[in-house]
Amino acid sequence: MRLPRILLLWIVLLSSFMLHAQTSTSARDFVLPAVDPRTFDAGENCDLYLIRSDGSRAVNLTDTEFDSENKAVWSADGRRLYFSRNSVGRYSGYADLQSSASFYVMDISDEGENLGERLLFHMSDVFDRPTRVEHWVLSPDEQTVAFQPYDYVPPDGEPFDDEGITLYSVGIDGLNLRWLIVGQSMSVHSDTVQWLSNGDEIAFSNRVCDAGLCRDEYFIVIPRSLSPPERVGSTIDLVARWHSEEVTAIARAARGENFVPGLLPAVSPDIRTVAHSYYDVEEQTSTLLSVEIDAADEPRALTPAFDSGIWFPRWSPDGEQIAFLLRDGGSFNVTVYRVNADGSDLTELYYARLLDFIPVEWRPDVQ
């Protein structure tokens, strides 16, 4: 029995559609703080850009020409964006203009639109003086911020006080300020501060220099504890503390014992695959690789070899895509790329200038 020609056509079209649906990757949003082009020659202030992973959309969420939004973190339900804003103003006791941070939360629509923002607290109220903050981390329960003040400047006529250069935590309402480092003087490398996903530990590195050579030693502090920091060791020692032996072995093979946060291998959401950048010393090229944790397979190249360094690979929440930054030589200019987890559909999304190297923040599934 022959099927009518029109029915055969519908079967072919339906099969093609179902195959495409099974192999295609859905577009997702992530946020990256990038320099507002209007300020390239005058202060270089950051705005928050929401970028869609298929390249169809890149929107400035904050668009503040004279303020700088340097970091943002999504809420677990994907509906809000916590962020910091450094603004310049006049403060009592200071003859010159000073920069100080404030923390805000922004409501985001399902389509990625800014629905409005509201102030959480001013750092100048927390410390009773202007206090700029560049790097910070949000606790997993979204109730506390851990941070290091940036370039504390005492009021006119007052001596410099080392109290301003340490690691603190404060509630998201600006209350309950606490020292996280008690009884020790440390040179905290602020962009290495990390909060363990279960909320039990905060890690940071202390920069140690000897005879012109510097290295980072990691320490652990326990939130809401008065215990002194516990020394962990090198970067790979921290990986071993927070990850499995298999992940640690992959990270050690990829990066050795000590490496900067931007080169930290990224573990997939299902904890089955590790993505990391590989630098070929002879060719001076970088390639993004993936390694199956429980398999004996060789690493798989997800990208061609680039002449620039690959930084901050980050998995999408569904584990289907990886976004990363490709550094433009030795500058703070980067190109944002994304690639499917199987290495297909490498896409150049956005060219940006950064104030500091920080990763993209993928939007969680909206709940």
Secondary structure, 3 states (H helix, E strand, C coil): CCCCHHHHHHHHHHHHHHHHHHHCCCCCEEEEEEECHHHCCCCCCEEEEEEECCCCCEEECCCCCCCEEEEEEECCCCCEEEEEEEEEECCCCCCCCEEEEEEEEEEECCCCCEEEEEEEEEHHHHHCCCCEEEEEEECCCCCEEEEEEECCCCCCCCCCCHHHCCCEEEECCCCCCEECCCCCCCCEEEEEEEECCCCCCEEEEEEEEECCEEEEEEEEECCCCCCCCEEEECHHHHHHHHCCHHHHHHHHHHHCCCCCHHHCCEECCCCCEEEEEEEECCCCEEEEEEEECCCCCCCEECCCCECCCEEEEEECCCCCEEEEEEECCCCCEEEEEEEECCCCCCEEEEEEECCCCCCCEECCCCC
